[in-house]
Amino acid sequence: MNAEIIAIGSELLLGQIANTNAQFISKRLAEQGINVFYHSVVGDNSERLVSVIETAIQRSDLLIFTGGLGPTKDDLTKETIAQYLGTSLVENGEAMQQINAYYKKTDQIMSENNRRQALVFDGAEVLPNKNGMAPGIALEHDKKIYMLFPGPPKELQPMFINYGIPFLQQYREDDSLIYSRVLRFYGIGESSLETKLMDMIDEQTNPTIAPLAGNFEVTLRLTAKCETTAKGIEMIEKVEQKIFERVGDCFYGYDETTLADEVMKTLKTRSKTVSCAESLTGGSFGQELTKISGAGQVLKGGIICYQNEIKKNQLKIPEQILEQDGAVSEVCAKLMAENVRELFKSDYGIGFTGVAGPNEMEGKPPGTVFVGIATPEETFVYPLRLAGGRNAVRTRTVNYGLFYLKKLLEEGTKK
């Protein structure tokens, strides 16, 4: 089954919002073994939408539409597709009850145009919307499958998982399953990772190996076609072991996790704490941890120390070090980590110093970075030479700090 995702909304074409729905749906379809060969975006215009549909049905078996199911005049997806297919729209009683209940609960008067949100194709399967008003619709017509979903991600995502995927599974040609796992790597580029695994990628059959560059990281999606989930896990773990033998040092987690998630998880598991001294990162390391619930259990505190005066007075970095070696130096990063650890009485201390750019600092070019991590036993300093603009350098610095801290935490677990 080959799929095409068609997003409707002039706001997408104007760049006012990003089309995250297409990314989400593509991932979920890949897990089901359904190919996605095309993404299309069209504005709120019936003629142009019909033109997109006419093209799509020539090359795709499954057409998934997102957006344009609301109550206003520019929400024309259902009406346009119904007219194109020659089917009628009828009011869905369950959806209408939900809409009425919402307005009653919020003590608002419902305008009549909201009834449009309860309209569905006559004879189609209705996909309930537990997080909004407009239901989804699924219909097979002339050997093509049409699926319509609301645009807001908070409505689309649970609807697609809970109702969309079960609807599609009835069209599978066999009883096999698709089991997928994502491996996440940091500190290695996509080209380097692919080079180290080139023979495995060239020879792949089942499971398949798909590299993908992410936000300053690389992922591998392993996908197995299998009879049972247990068999799928067995097949993937064999391939995974071979991958780890080559690039395991750069692996940090599975599926939808992040570096901050993994550090937080490991700190909690080991009942350890961390504190941070941040110069060029400006508090970003602490922010990454505090995005996650329960950060107060592991993050003791931190200091943003952009100026040397703060490094000297609050972190007790000797003035002689700042004058001779400089704030952007290995010894300064080491002392920042050690002294913030002592200041907050945490198990681990981490210090970030460097040149984010665009100009040189202390005669050092942009991208010169030092990350210091003080453990209960010793202190490690990691010199980095990072490419990219100012914000890219800062983001990558935090990510490297999280990655190195995770590795040290894991080594401490083994001791």
Number of C-alpha atoms within 10 A of each C-alpha: 14 15 22 23 24 22 26 26 23 17 14 15 16 10 9 9 11 11 20 11 21 21 11 14 19 20 13 16 16 15 20 19 18 18 16 20 12 15 16 14 19 19 18 20 16 18 11 12 20 17 11 15 19 12 10 20 17 8 13 20 17 23 21 20 27 25 22 26 27 22 18 12 10 15 20 20 25 23 19 16 20 15 12 13 11 8 15 15 17 13 15 17 11 12 24 20 12 18 19 16 12 15 13 12 8 8 9 10 9 13 9 8 11 17 19 21 24 24 24 27 21 15 13 17 16 22 22 22 20 15 15 16 24 29 27 28 22 23 17 14 11 6 10 12 19 18 23 28 28 27 22 14 17 13 20 25 20 15 21 22 13 12 18 22 14 11 16 17 13 10 10 13 8 9 11 13 19 19 23 21 19 18 20 22 26 22 16 16 15 19 13 11 19 18 12 13 17 13 10 16 15 10 10 13 12 15 21 19 22 14 18 13 13 13 9 15 17 22 22 23 20 22 25 26 22 19 14 14 16 10 15 21 16 14 19 21 15 11 17 17 11 13 18 13 9 12 15 13 13 18 19 18 17 16 13 10 13 16 24 23 18 17 22 26 16 19 23 15 10 13 11 16 22 26 29 29 32 28 27 24 25 17 18 18 25 24 12 18 20 16 11 12 10 13 19 12 14 24 21 20 19 21 20 19 23 16 10 17 14 15 25 17 11 14 22 15 22 13 16 10 15 18 10 9 14 17 26 22 22 21 17 25 32 25 26 33 29 27 24 27 29 16 17 18 15 21 19 29 32 31 33 32 28 30 26 27 19 12 11 13 16 12 9 15 16 21 24 22 25 25 27 29 27 29 21 12 8 8 17 19 22 16 16 15 14 17 13 14 13 16 12 15 24 26 17 22 28 23 22 18 22 23 22 22 25 21 17 17 18 15 10 13 11 7 5
